[in-house]
Amino acid sequence: MLRKVSRLFTIKTRFEAFLIIYALALGATTRGAHYLDQFPGIGGELLFLATTGAVFIGGAKILDCLRYERAEKDKQEA
């Protein structure tokens, strides 16, 4: 039963990965907008860039891991 539940939280396809990255981006831009309100000027803009930059790095890592897992699965099947 625990195995079935854990499969719900596993990213299996690129489409699922893009949905998760999109959700992360929405959250990051919302957080960045709050930073712009709290810290006007260059400080808020740098924090905004940091939040969105983290999504780019995280998204690239998610997509790379999917590619790596697929290659490992194909290697084990062969």
mmCIF file of the N, C-alpha and C atoms, coordinates in Angstrom:
data_MODEL
# 
_entry.id   MODEL 
# 
loop_
_atom_site.group_PDB 
_atom_site.id 
_atom_site.type_symbol 
_atom_site.label_atom_id 
_atom_site.label_alt_id 
_atom_site.label_comp_id 
_atom_site.label_asym_id 
_atom_site.label_entity_id 
_atom_site.label_seq_id 
_atom_site.pdbx_PDB_ins_code 
_atom_site.Cartn_x 
_atom_site.Cartn_y 
_atom_site.Cartn_z 
_atom_site.occupancy 
_atom_site.B_iso_or_equiv 
_atom_site.pdbx_formal_charge 
_atom_site.auth_seq_id 
_atom_site.auth_comp_id 
_atom_site.auth_asym_id 
_atom_site.auth_atom_id 
_atom_site.pdbx_PDB_model_num 
ATOM 1   N N  . MET A 1 1  ? 0.823  -1.196 0.000   1.00 0.00 ? 1  MET A N  1 
ATOM 2   C CA . MET A 1 1  ? 0.000  0.000  0.000   1.00 0.00 ? 1  MET A CA 1 
ATOM 3   C C  . MET A 1 1  ? 0.866  1.258  0.000   1.00 0.00 ? 1  MET A C  1 
ATOM 4   N N  . LEU A 1 2  ? 1.927  1.220  0.801   1.00 0.00 ? 2  LEU A N  1 
ATOM 5   C CA . LEU A 1 2  ? 2.830  2.369  0.853   1.00 0.00 ? 2  LEU A CA 1 
ATOM 6   C C  . LEU A 1 2  ? 3.498  2.601  -0.505  1.00 0.00 ? 2  LEU A C  1 
ATOM 7   N N  . ARG A 1 3  ? 3.756  1.530  -1.213  1.00 0.00 ? 3  ARG A N  1 
ATOM 8   C CA . ARG A 1 3  ? 4.369  1.651  -2.544  1.00 0.00 ? 3  ARG A CA 1 
ATOM 9   C C  . ARG A 1 3  ? 3.427  2.352  -3.520  1.00 0.00 ? 3  ARG A C  1 
ATOM 10  N N  . LYS A 1 4  ? 2.136  2.044  -3.447  1.00 0.00 ? 4  LYS A N  1 
ATOM 11  C CA . LYS A 1 4  ? 1.156  2.689  -4.315  1.00 0.00 ? 4  LYS A CA 1 
ATOM 12  C C  . LYS A 1 4  ? 1.058  4.176  -4.018  1.00 0.00 ? 4  LYS A C  1 
ATOM 13  N N  . VAL A 1 5  ? 1.103  4.523  -2.748  1.00 0.00 ? 5  VAL A N  1 
ATOM 14  C CA . VAL A 1 5  ? 1.039  5.937  -2.365  1.00 0.00 ? 5  VAL A CA 1 
ATOM 15  C C  . VAL A 1 5  ? 2.297  6.670  -2.823  1.00 0.00 ? 5  VAL A C  1 
ATOM 16  N N  . SER A 1 6  ? 3.453  6.024  -2.697  1.00 0.00 ? 6  SER A N  1 
ATOM 17  C CA . SER A 1 6  ? 4.698  6.684  -3.097  1.00 0.00 ? 6  SER A CA 1 
ATOM 18  C C  . SER A 1 6  ? 4.748  6.939  -4.600  1.00 0.00 ? 6  SER A C  1 
ATOM 19  N N  . ARG A 1 7  ? 4.072  6.098  -5.398  1.00 0.00 ? 7  ARG A N  1 
ATOM 20  C CA . ARG A 1 7  ? 4.046  6.316  -6.851  1.00 0.00 ? 7  ARG A CA 1 
ATOM 21  C C  . ARG A 1 7  ? 3.296  7.598  -7.218  1.00 0.00 ? 7  ARG A C  1 
ATOM 22  N N  . LEU A 1 8  ? 2.399  8.052  -6.353  1.00 0.00 ? 8  LEU A N  1 
ATOM 23  C CA . LEU A 1 8  ? 1.681  9.301  -6.623  1.00 0.00 ? 8  LEU A CA 1 
ATOM 24  C C  . LEU A 1 8  ? 2.613  10.503 -6.593  1.00 0.00 ? 8  LEU A C  1 
ATOM 25  N N  . PHE A 1 9  ? 3.690  10.400 -5.827  1.00 0.00 ? 9  PHE A N  1 
ATOM 26  C CA . PHE A 1 9  ? 4.612  11.513 -5.664  1.00 0.00 ? 9  PHE A CA 1 
ATOM 27  C C  . PHE A 1 9  ? 5.877  11.350 -6.489  1.00 0.00 ? 9  PHE A C  1 
ATOM 28  N N  . THR A 1 10 ? 5.843  10.487 -7.478  1.00 0.00 ? 10 THR A N  1 
ATOM 29  C CA . THR A 1 10 ? 6.983  10.269 -8.360  1.00 0.00 ? 10 THR A CA 1 
ATOM 30  C C  . THR A 1 10 ? 6.707  10.914 -9.710  1.00 0.00 ? 10 THR A C  1 
ATOM 31  N N  . ILE A 1 11 ? 7.666  11.687 -10.191 1.00 0.00 ? 11 ILE A N  1 
ATOM 32  C CA . ILE A 1 11 ? 7.546  12.322 -11.500 1.00 0.00 ? 11 ILE A CA 1 
ATOM 33  C C  . ILE A 1 11 ? 7.973  11.300 -12.542 1.00 0.00 ? 11 ILE A C  1 
ATOM 34  N N  . LYS A 1 12 ? 7.052  10.931 -13.419 1.00 0.00 ? 12 LYS A N  1 
ATOM 35  C CA . LYS A 1 12 ? 7.333  9.873  -14.383 1.00 0.00 ? 12 LYS A CA 1 
ATOM 36  C C  . LYS A 1 12 ? 7.520  10.391 -15.806 1.00 0.00 ? 12 LYS A C  1 
ATOM 37  N N  . THR A 1 13 ? 6.872  11.490 -16.169 1.00 0.00 ? 13 THR A N  1 
ATOM 38  C CA . THR A 1 13 ? 6.945  11.979 -17.549 1.00 0.00 ? 13 THR A CA 1 
ATOM 39  C C  . THR A 1 13 ? 7.392  13.433 -17.565 1.00 0.00 ? 13 THR A C  1 
ATOM 40  N N  . ARG A 1 14 ? 7.817  13.858 -18.753 1.00 0.00 ? 14 ARG A N  1 
ATOM 41  C CA . ARG A 1 14 ? 8.226  15.254 -18.920 1.00 0.00 ? 14 ARG A CA 1 
ATOM 42  C C  . ARG A 1 14 ? 7.043  16.204 -18.722 1.00 0.00 ? 14 ARG A C  1 
ATOM 43  N N  . PHE A 1 15 ? 5.854  15.755 -19.111 1.00 0.00 ? 15 PHE A N  1 
ATOM 44  C CA . PHE A 1 15 ? 4.667  16.589 -18.935 1.00 0.00 ? 15 PHE A CA 1 
ATOM 45  C C  . PHE A 1 15 ? 4.422  16.878 -17.454 1.00 0.00 ? 15 PHE A C  1 
ATOM 46  N N  . GLU A 1 16 ? 4.539  15.852 -16.615 1.00 0.00 ? 16 GLU A N  1 
ATOM 47  C CA . GLU A 1 16 ? 4.393  16.050 -15.181 1.00 0.00 ? 16 GLU A CA 1 
ATOM 48  C C  . GLU A 1 16 ? 5.471  16.988 -14.651 1.00 0.00 ? 16 GLU A C  1 
ATOM 49  N N  . ALA A 1 17 ? 6.683  16.849 -15.169 1.00 0.00 ? 17 ALA A N  1 
ATOM 50  C CA . ALA A 1 17 ? 7.780  17.720 -14.741 1.00 0.00 ? 17 ALA A CA 1 
ATOM 51  C C  . ALA A 1 17 ? 7.487  19.174 -15.100 1.00 0.00 ? 17 ALA A C  1 
ATOM 52  N N  . PHE A 1 18 ? 6.973  19.403 -16.307 1.00 0.00 ? 18 PHE A N  1 
ATOM 53  C CA . PHE A 1 18 ? 6.664  20.773 -16.710 1.00 0.00 ? 18 PHE A CA 1 
ATOM 54  C C  . PHE A 1 18 ? 5.532  21.362 -15.878 1.00 0.00 ? 18 PHE A C  1 
ATOM 55  N N  . LEU A 1 19 ? 4.564  20.533 -15.492 1.00 0.00 ? 19 LEU A N  1 
ATOM 56  C CA . LEU A 1 19 ? 3.497  21.023 -14.617 1.00 0.00 ? 19 LEU A CA 1 
ATOM 57  C C  . LEU A 1 19 ? 4.049  21.441 -13.253 1.00 0.00 ? 19 LEU A C  1 
ATOM 58  N N  . ILE A 1 20 ? 4.961  20.658 -12.723 1.00 0.00 ? 20 ILE A N  1 
ATOM 59  C CA . ILE A 1 20 ? 5.557  20.987 -11.434 1.00 0.00 ? 20 ILE A CA 1 
ATOM 60  C C  . ILE A 1 20 ? 6.419  22.238 -11.543 1.00 0.00 ? 20 ILE A C  1 
ATOM 61  N N  . ILE A 1 21 ? 7.177  22.353 -12.610 1.00 0.00 ? 21 ILE A N  1 
ATOM 62  C CA . ILE A 1 21 ? 8.012  23.541 -12.813 1.00 0.00 ? 21 ILE A CA 1 
ATOM 63  C C  . ILE A 1 21 ? 7.136  24.783 -12.962 1.00 0.00 ? 21 ILE A C  1 
ATOM 64  N N  . TYR A 1 22 ? 6.019  24.644 -13.659 1.00 0.00 ? 22 TYR A N  1 
ATOM 65  C CA . TYR A 1 22 ? 5.087  25.766 -13.802 1.00 0.00 ? 22 TYR A CA 1 
ATOM 66  C C  . TYR A 1 22 ? 4.548  26.201 -12.433 1.00 0.00 ? 22 TYR A C  1 
ATOM 67  N N  . ALA A 1 23 ? 4.173  25.237 -11.612 1.00 0.00 ? 23 ALA A N  1 
ATOM 68  C CA . ALA A 1 23 ? 3.673  25.563 -10.273 1.00 0.00 ? 23 ALA A CA 1 
ATOM 69  C C  . ALA A 1 23 ? 4.755  26.239 -9.428  1.00 0.00 ? 23 ALA A C  1 
ATOM 70  N N  . LEU A 1 24 ? 5.978  25.752 -9.540  1.00 0.00 ? 24 LEU A N  1 
ATOM 71  C CA . LEU A 1 24 ? 7.081  26.389 -8.819  1.00 0.00 ? 24 LEU A CA 1 
ATOM 72  C C  . LEU A 1 24 ? 7.300  27.821 -9.297  1.00 0.00 ? 24 LEU A C  1 
ATOM 73  N N  . ALA A 1 25 ? 7.186  28.035 -10.610 1.00 0.00 ? 25 ALA A N  1 
ATOM 74  C CA . ALA A 1 25 ? 7.380  29.372 -11.168 1.00 0.00 ? 25 ALA A CA 1 
ATOM 75  C C  . ALA A 1 25 ? 6.292  30.336 -10.689 1.00 0.00 ? 25 ALA A C  1 
ATOM 76  N N  . LEU A 1 26 ? 5.055  29.853 -10.620 1.00 0.00 ? 26 LEU A N  1 
ATOM 77  C CA . LEU A 1 26 ? 3.986  30.709 -10.116 1.00 0.00 ? 26 LEU A CA 1 
ATOM 78  C C  . LEU A 1 26 ? 4.248  31.127 -8.677  1.00 0.00 ? 26 LEU A C  1 
ATOM 79  N N  . GLY A 1 27 ? 4.654  30.168 -7.862  1.00 0.00 ? 27 GLY A N  1 
ATOM 80  C CA . GLY A 1 27 ? 4.964  30.483 -6.472  1.00 0.00 ? 27 GLY A CA 1 
ATOM 81  C C  . GLY A 1 27 ? 6.139  31.430 -6.345  1.00 0.00 ? 27 GLY A C  1 
ATOM 82  N N  . ALA A 1 28 ? 7.144  31.234 -7.174  1.00 0.00 ? 28 ALA A N  1 
ATOM 83  C CA . ALA A 1 28 ? 8.331  32.088 -7.110  1.00 0.00 ? 28 ALA A CA 1 
ATOM 84  C C  . ALA A 1 28 ? 8.020  33.511 -7.535  1.00 0.00 ? 28 ALA A C  1 
ATOM 85  N N  . THR A 1 29 ? 7.216  33.675 -8.567  1.00 0.00 ? 29 THR A N  1 
ATOM 86  C CA . THR A 1 29 ? 6.890  35.042 -8.993  1.00 0.00 ? 29 THR A CA 1 
ATOM 87  C C  . THR A 1 29 ? 5.991  35.738 -7.969  1.00 0.00 ? 29 THR A C  1 
ATOM 88  N N  . THR A 1 30 ? 5.124  34.979 -7.319  1.00 0.00 ? 30 THR A N  1 
ATOM 89  C CA . THR A 1 30 ? 4.313  35.567 -6.251  1.00 0.00 ? 30 THR A CA 1 
ATOM 90  C C  . THR A 1 30 ? 5.198  36.012 -5.099  1.00 0.00 ? 30 THR A C  1 
ATOM 91  N N  . ARG A 1 31 ? 6.129  35.147 -4.708  1.00 0.00 ? 31 ARG A N  1 
ATOM 92  C CA . ARG A 1 31 ? 7.072  35.505 -3.646  1.00 0.00 ? 31 ARG A CA 1 
ATOM 93  C C  . ARG A 1 31 ? 7.909  36.709 -4.070  1.00 0.00 ? 31 ARG A C  1 
ATOM 94  N N  . GLY A 1 32 ? 8.344  36.722 -5.328  1.00 0.00 ? 32 GLY A N  1 
ATOM 95  C CA . GLY A 1 32 ? 9.129  37.855 -5.823  1.00 0.00 ? 32 GLY A CA 1 
ATOM 96  C C  . GLY A 1 32 ? 8.346  39.148 -5.810  1.00 0.00 ? 32 GLY A C  1 
ATOM 97  N N  . ALA A 1 33 ? 7.050  39.082 -6.120  1.00 0.00 ? 33 ALA A N  1 
ATOM 98  C CA . ALA A 1 33 ? 6.214  40.286 -6.065  1.00 0.00 ? 33 ALA A CA 1 
ATOM 99  C C  . ALA A 1 33 ? 6.115  40.809 -4.638  1.00 0.00 ? 33 ALA A C  1 
ATOM 100 N N  . HIS A 1 34 ? 6.031  39.900 -3.676  1.00 0.00 ? 34 HIS A N  1 
ATOM 101 C CA . HIS A 1 34 ? 6.015  40.331 -2.271  1.00 0.00 ? 34 HIS A CA 1 
ATOM 102 C C  . HIS A 1 34 ? 7.341  40.976 -1.883  1.00 0.00 ? 34 HIS A C  1 
ATOM 103 N N  . TYR A 1 35 ? 8.430  40.410 -2.393  1.00 0.00 ? 35 TYR A N  1 
ATOM 104 C CA . TYR A 1 35 ? 9.735  41.009 -2.128  1.00 0.00 ? 35 TYR A CA 1 
ATOM 105 C C  . TYR A 1 35 ? 9.819  42.421 -2.699  1.00 0.00 ? 35 TYR A C  1 
ATOM 106 N N  . LEU A 1 36 ? 9.257  42.626 -3.893  1.00 0.00 ? 36 LEU A N  1 
ATOM 107 C CA . LEU A 1 36 ? 9.287  43.963 -4.490  1.00 0.00 ? 36 LEU A CA 1 
ATOM 108 C C  . LEU A 1 36 ? 8.499  44.959 -3.648  1.00 0.00 ? 36 LEU A C  1 
ATOM 109 N N  . ASP A 1 37 ? 7.411  44.494 -3.020  1.00 0.00 ? 37 ASP A N  1 
ATOM 110 C CA . ASP A 1 37 ? 6.636  45.372 -2.139  1.00 0.00 ? 37 ASP A CA 1 
ATOM 111 C C  . ASP A 1 37 ? 7.383  45.663 -0.844  1.00 0.00 ? 37 ASP A C  1 
ATOM 112 N N  . GLN A 1 38 ? 7.998  44.654 -0.271  1.00 0.00 ? 38 GLN A N  1 
ATOM 113 C CA . GLN A 1 38 ? 8.668  44.814 1.017   1.00 0.00 ? 38 GLN A CA 1 
ATOM 114 C C  . GLN A 1 38 ? 9.996  45.544 0.899   1.00 0.00 ? 38 GLN A C  1 
ATOM 115 N N  . PHE A 1 39 ? 10.718 45.294 -0.168  1.00 0.00 ? 39 PHE A N  1 
ATOM 116 C CA . PHE A 1 39 ? 12.045 45.869 -0.356  1.00 0.00 ? 39 PHE A CA 1 
ATOM 117 C C  . PHE A 1 39 ? 12.095 46.629 -1.674  1.00 0.00 ? 39 PHE A C  1 
ATOM 118 N N  . PRO A 1 40 ? 11.626 47.862 -1.702  1.00 0.00 ? 40 PRO A N  1 
ATOM 119 C CA . PRO A 1 40 ? 11.646 48.609 -2.963  1.00 0.00 ? 40 PRO A CA 1 
ATOM 120 C C  . PRO A 1 40 ? 13.089 48.904 -3.397  1.00 0.00 ? 40 PRO A C  1 
ATOM 121 N N  . GLY A 1 41 ? 13.259 48.999 -4.695  1.00 0.00 ? 41 GLY A N  1 
ATOM 122 C CA . GLY A 1 41 ? 14.580 49.319 -5.222  1.00 0.00 ? 41 GLY A CA 1 
ATOM 123 C C  . GLY A 1 41 ? 15.330 48.076 -5.665  1.00 0.00 ? 41 GLY A C  1 
ATOM 124 N N  . ILE A 1 42 ? 16.639 48.211 -5.678  1.00 0.00 ? 42 ILE A N  1 
ATOM 125 C CA . ILE A 1 42 ? 17.498 47.156 -6.217  1.00 0.00 ? 42 ILE A CA 1 
ATOM 126 C C  . ILE A 1 42 ? 17.466 45.898 -5.351  1.00 0.00 ? 42 ILE A C  1 
ATOM 127 N N  . GLY A 1 43 ? 17.287 46.048 -4.048  1.00 0.00 ? 43 GLY A N  1 
ATOM 128 C CA . GLY A 1 43 ? 17.235 44.879 -3.160  1.00 0.00 ? 43 GLY A CA 1 
ATOM 129 C C  . GLY A 1 43 ? 16.079 43.952 -3.502  1.00 0.00 ? 43 GLY A C  1 
ATOM 130 N N  . GLY A 1 44 ? 14.898 44.520 -3.688  1.00 0.00 ? 44 GLY A N  1 
ATOM 131 C CA . GLY A 1 44 ? 13.737 43.722 -4.051  1.00 0.00 ? 44 GLY A CA 1 
ATOM 132 C C  . GLY A 1 44 ? 13.883 43.082 -5.414  1.00 0.00 ? 44 GLY A C  1 
ATOM 133 N N  . GLU A 1 45 ? 14.478 43.824 -6.349  1.00 0.00 ? 45 GLU A N  1 
ATOM 134 C CA . GLU A 1 45 ? 14.676 43.276 -7.692  1.00 0.00 ? 45 GLU A CA 1 
ATOM 135 C C  . GLU A 1 45 ? 15.660 42.113 -7.672  1.00 0.00 ? 45 GLU A C  1 
ATOM 136 N N  . LEU A 1 46 ? 16.706 42.220 -6.859  1.00 0.00 ? 46 LEU A N  1 
ATOM 137 C CA . LEU A 1 46 ? 17.661 41.120 -6.762  1.00 0.00 ? 46 LEU A CA 1 
ATOM 138 C C  . LEU A 1 46 ? 17.026 39.886 -6.123  1.00 0.00 ? 46 LEU A C  1 
ATOM 139 N N  . LEU A 1 47 ? 16.193 40.096 -5.112  1.00 0.00 ? 47 LEU A N  1 
ATOM 140 C CA . LEU A 1 47 ? 15.498 38.970 -4.496  1.00 0.00 ? 47 LEU A CA 1 
ATOM 141 C C  . LEU A 1 47 ? 14.515 38.335 -5.481  1.00 0.00 ? 47 LEU A C  1 
ATOM 142 N N  . PHE A 1 48 ? 13.846 39.164 -6.279  1.00 0.00 ? 48 PHE A N  1 
ATOM 143 C CA . PHE A 1 48 ? 12.946 38.642 -7.307  1.00 0.00 ? 48 PHE A CA 1 
ATOM 144 C C  . PHE A 1 48 ? 13.708 37.777 -8.299  1.00 0.00 ? 48 PHE A C  1 
ATOM 145 N N  . LEU A 1 49 ? 14.857 38.254 -8.733  1.00 0.00 ? 49 LEU A N  1 
ATOM 146 C CA . LEU A 1 49 ? 15.681 37.480 -9.664  1.00 0.00 ? 49 LEU A CA 1 
ATOM 147 C C  . LEU A 1 49 ? 16.183 36.184 -9.029  1.00 0.00 ? 49 LEU A C  1 
ATOM 148 N N  . ALA A 1 50 ? 16.483 36.241 -7.734  1.00 0.00 ? 50 ALA A N  1 
ATOM 149 C CA . ALA A 1 50 ? 16.944 35.033 -7.040  1.00 0.00 ? 50 ALA A CA 1 
ATOM 150 C C  . ALA A 1 50 ? 15.847 33.973 -6.984  1.00 0.00 ? 50 ALA A C  1 
ATOM 151 N N  . THR A 1 51 ? 14.596 34.389 -6.720  1.00 0.00 ? 51 THR A N  1 
ATOM 152 C CA . THR A 1 51 ? 13.510 33.409 -6.637  1.00 0.00 ? 51 THR A CA 1 
ATOM 153 C C  . THR A 1 51 ? 13.235 32.780 -8.002  1.00 0.00 ? 51 THR A C  1 
ATOM 154 N N  . THR A 1 52 ? 13.236 33.599 -9.044  1.00 0.00 ? 52 THR A N  1 
ATOM 155 C CA . THR A 1 52 ? 12.980 33.038 -10.372 1.00 0.00 ? 52 THR A CA 1 
ATOM 156 C C  . THR A 1 52 ? 14.178 32.225 -10.873 1.00 0.00 ? 52 THR A C  1 
ATOM 157 N N  . GLY A 1 53 ? 15.373 32.648 -10.527 1.00 0.00 ? 53 GLY A N  1 
ATOM 158 C CA . GLY A 1 53 ? 16.566 31.890 -10.907 1.00 0.00 ? 53 GLY A CA 1 
ATOM 159 C C  . GLY A 1 53 ? 16.596 30.512 -10.267 1.00 0.00 ? 53 GLY A C  1 
ATOM 160 N N  . ALA A 1 54 ? 16.104 30.421 -9.040  1.00 0.00 ? 54 ALA A N  1 
ATOM 161 C CA . ALA A 1 54 ? 16.054 29.122 -8.369  1.00 0.00 ? 54 ALA A CA 1 
ATOM 162 C C  . ALA A 1 54 ? 15.123 28.162 -9.102  1.00 0.00 ? 54 ALA A C  1 
ATOM 163 N N  . VAL A 1 55 ? 14.053 28.685 -9.678  1.00 0.00 ? 55 VAL A N  1 
ATOM 164 C CA . VAL A 1 55 ? 13.138 27.833 -10.444 1.00 0.00 ? 55 VAL A CA 1 
ATOM 165 C C  . VAL A 1 55 ? 13.830 27.315 -11.702 1.00 0.00 ? 55 VAL A C  1 
ATOM 166 N N  . PHE A 1 56 ? 14.601 28.160 -12.362 1.00 0.00 ? 56 PHE A N  1 
ATOM 167 C CA . PHE A 1 56 ? 15.328 27.709 -13.554 1.00 0.00 ? 56 PHE A CA 1 
ATOM 168 C C  . PHE A 1 56 ? 16.310 26.599 -13.199 1.00 0.00 ? 56 PHE A C  1 
ATOM 169 N N  . ILE A 1 57 ? 17.021 26.760 -12.110 1.00 0.00 ? 57 ILE A N  1 
ATOM 170 C CA . ILE A 1 57 ? 17.996 25.748 -11.708 1.00 0.00 ? 57 ILE A CA 1 
ATOM 171 C C  . ILE A 1 57 ? 17.282 24.458 -11.301 1.00 0.00 ? 57 ILE A C  1 
ATOM 172 N N  . GLY A 1 58 ? 16.232 24.588 -10.510 1.00 0.00 ? 58 GLY A N  1 
ATOM 173 C CA . GLY A 1 58 ? 15.481 23.408 -10.077 1.00 0.00 ? 58 GLY A CA 1 
ATOM 174 C C  . GLY A 1 58 ? 14.811 22.695 -11.236 1.00 0.00 ? 58 GLY A C  1 
ATOM 175 N N  . GLY A 1 59 ? 14.254 23.459 -12.166 1.00 0.00 ? 59 GLY A N  1 
ATOM 176 C CA . GLY A 1 59 ? 13.607 22.865 -13.338 1.00 0.00 ? 59 GLY A CA 1 
ATOM 177 C C  . GLY A 1 59 ? 14.599 22.106 -14.205 1.00 0.00 ? 59 GLY A C  1 
ATOM 178 N N  . ALA A 1 60 ? 15.770 22.672 -14.390 1.00 0.00 ? 60 ALA A N  1 
ATOM 179 C CA . ALA A 1 60 ? 16.796 21.985 -15.180 1.00 0.00 ? 60 ALA A CA 1 
ATOM 180 C C  . ALA A 1 60 ? 17.216 20.688 -14.497 1.00 0.00 ? 60 ALA A C  1 
ATOM 181 N N  . LYS A 1 61 ? 17.319 20.716 -13.175 1.00 0.00 ? 61 LYS A N  1 
ATOM 182 C CA . LYS A 1 61 ? 17.708 19.514 -12.440 1.00 0.00 ? 61 LYS A CA 1 
ATOM 183 C C  . LYS A 1 61 ? 16.635 18.438 -12.546 1.00 0.00 ? 61 LYS A C  1 
ATOM 184 N N  . ILE A 1 62 ? 15.367 18.824 -12.453 1.00 0.00 ? 62 ILE A N  1 
ATOM 185 C CA . ILE A 1 62 ? 14.269 17.864 -12.588 1.00 0.00 ? 62 ILE A CA 1 
ATOM 186 C C  . ILE A 1 62 ? 14.308 17.202 -13.962 1.00 0.00 ? 62 ILE A C  1 
ATOM 187 N N  . LEU A 1 63 ? 14.466 18.004 -15.008 1.00 0.00 ? 63 LEU A N  1 
ATOM 188 C CA . LEU A 1 63 ? 14.488 17.456 -16.367 1.00 0.00 ? 63 LEU A CA 1 
ATOM 189 C C  . LEU A 1 63 ? 15.717 16.573 -16.600 1.00 0.00 ? 63 LEU A C  1 
ATOM 190 N N  . ASP A 1 64 ? 16.870 16.963 -16.050 1.00 0.00 ? 64 ASP A N  1 
ATOM 191 C CA . ASP A 1 64 ? 18.061 16.131 -16.184 1.00 0.00 ? 64 ASP A CA 1 
ATOM 192 C C  . ASP A 1 64 ? 17.897 14.801 -15.460 1.00 0.00 ? 64 ASP A C  1 
ATOM 193 N N  . CYS A 1 65 ? 17.271 14.842 -14.295 1.00 0.00 ? 65 CYS A N  1 
ATOM 194 C CA . CYS A 1 65 ? 17.067 13.597 -13.544 1.00 0.00 ? 65 CYS A CA 1 
ATOM 195 C C  . CYS A 1 65 ? 16.122 12.657 -14.280 1.00 0.00 ? 65 CYS A C  1 
ATOM 196 N N  . LEU A 1 66 ? 15.109 13.200 -14.934 1.00 0.00 ? 66 LEU A N  1 
ATOM 197 C CA . LEU A 1 66 ? 14.208 12.350 -15.713 1.00 0.00 ? 66 LEU A CA 1 
ATOM 198 C C  . LEU A 1 66 ? 14.964 11.668 -16.844 1.00 0.00 ? 66 LEU A C  1 
ATOM 199 N N  . ARG A 1 67 ? 15.825 12.425 -17.513 1.00 0.00 ? 67 ARG A N  1 
ATOM 200 C CA . ARG A 1 67 ? 16.617 11.860 -18.611 1.00 0.00 ? 67 ARG A CA 1 
ATOM 201 C C  . ARG A 1 67 ? 17.559 10.770 -18.087 1.00 0.00 ? 67 ARG A C  1 
ATOM 202 N N  . TYR A 1 68 ? 18.178 11.024 -16.938 1.00 0.00 ? 68 TYR A N  1 
ATOM 203 C CA . TYR A 1 68 ? 19.091 10.051 -16.350 1.00 0.00 ? 68 TYR A CA 1 
ATOM 204 C C  . TYR A 1 68 ? 18.347 8.782  -15.934 1.00 0.00 ? 68 TYR A C  1 
ATOM 205 N N  . GLU A 1 69 ? 17.196 8.936  -15.288 1.00 0.00 ? 69 GLU A N  1 
ATOM 206 C CA . GLU A 1 69 ? 16.423 7.771  -14.860 1.00 0.00 ? 69 GLU A CA 1 
ATOM 207 C C  . GLU A 1 69 ? 15.954 6.945  -16.048 1.00 0.00 ? 69 GLU A C  1 
ATOM 208 N N  . ARG A 1 70 ? 15.562 7.606  -17.132 1.00 0.00 ? 70 ARG A N  1 
ATOM 209 C CA . ARG A 1 70 ? 15.132 6.881  -18.323 1.00 0.00 ? 70 ARG A CA 1 
ATOM 210 C C  . ARG A 1 70 ? 16.308 6.093  -18.916 1.00 0.00 ? 70 ARG A C  1 
ATOM 211 N N  . ALA A 1 71 ? 17.498 6.703  -18.954 1.00 0.00 ? 71 ALA A N  1 
ATOM 212 C CA . ALA A 1 71 ? 18.669 6.017  -19.495 1.00 0.00 ? 71 ALA A CA 1 
ATOM 213 C C  . ALA A 1 71 ? 19.042 4.811  -18.624 1.00 0.00 ? 71 ALA A C  1 
ATOM 214 N N  . GLU A 1 72 ? 18.955 4.958  -17.315 1.00 0.00 ? 72 GLU A N  1 
ATOM 215 C CA . GLU A 1 72 ? 19.262 3.844  -16.423 1.00 0.00 ? 72 GLU A CA 1 
ATOM 216 C C  . GLU A 1 72 ? 18.251 2.714  -16.588 1.00 0.00 ? 72 GLU A C  1 
ATOM 217 N N  . LYS A 1 73 ? 16.985 3.072  -16.744 1.00 0.00 ? 73 LYS A N  1 
ATOM 218 C CA . LYS A 1 73 ? 15.940 2.057  -16.935 1.00 0.00 ? 73 LYS A CA 1 
ATOM 219 C C  . LYS A 1 73 ? 16.164 1.309  -18.249 1.00 0.00 ? 73 LYS A C  1 
ATOM 220 N N  . ASP A 1 74 ? 16.504 2.048  -19.305 1.00 0.00 ? 74 ASP A N  1 
ATOM 221 C CA . ASP A 1 74 ? 16.759 1.409  -20.595 1.00 0.00 ? 74 ASP A CA 1 
ATOM 222 C C  . ASP A 1 74 ? 17.994 0.504  -20.521 1.00 0.00 ? 74 ASP A C  1 
ATOM 223 N N  . LYS A 1 75 ? 19.014 0.929  -19.772 1.00 0.00 ? 75 LYS A N  1 
ATOM 224 C CA . LYS A 1 75 ? 20.223 0.133  -19.637 1.00 0.00 ? 75 LYS A CA 1 
ATOM 225 C C  . LYS A 1 75 ? 19.939 -1.160 -18.865 1.00 0.00 ? 75 LYS A C  1 
ATOM 226 N N  . GLN A 1 76 ? 19.091 -1.089 -17.855 1.00 0.00 ? 76 GLN A N  1 
ATOM 227 C CA . GLN A 1 76 ? 18.759 -2.294 -17.080 1.00 0.00 ? 76 GLN A CA 1 
ATOM 228 C C  . GLN A 1 76 ? 17.908 -3.273 -17.895 1.00 0.00 ? 76 GLN A C  1 
ATOM 229 N N  . GLU A 1 77 ? 17.055 -2.750 -18.753 1.00 0.00 ? 77 GLU A N  1 
ATOM 230 C CA . GLU A 1 77 ? 16.210 -3.617 -19.578 1.00 0.00 ? 77 GLU A CA 1 
ATOM 231 C C  . GLU A 1 77 ? 17.003 -4.314 -20.669 1.00 0.00 ? 77 GLU A C  1 
ATOM 232 N N  . ALA A 1 78 ? 18.089 -3.693 -21.097 1.00 0.00 ? 78 ALA A N  1 
ATOM 233 C CA . ALA A 1 78 ? 18.895 -4.270 -22.189 1.00 0.00 ? 78 ALA A CA 1 
ATOM 234 C C  . ALA A 1 78 ? 19.833 -5.335 -21.713 1.00 0.00 ? 78 ALA A C  1 
# 
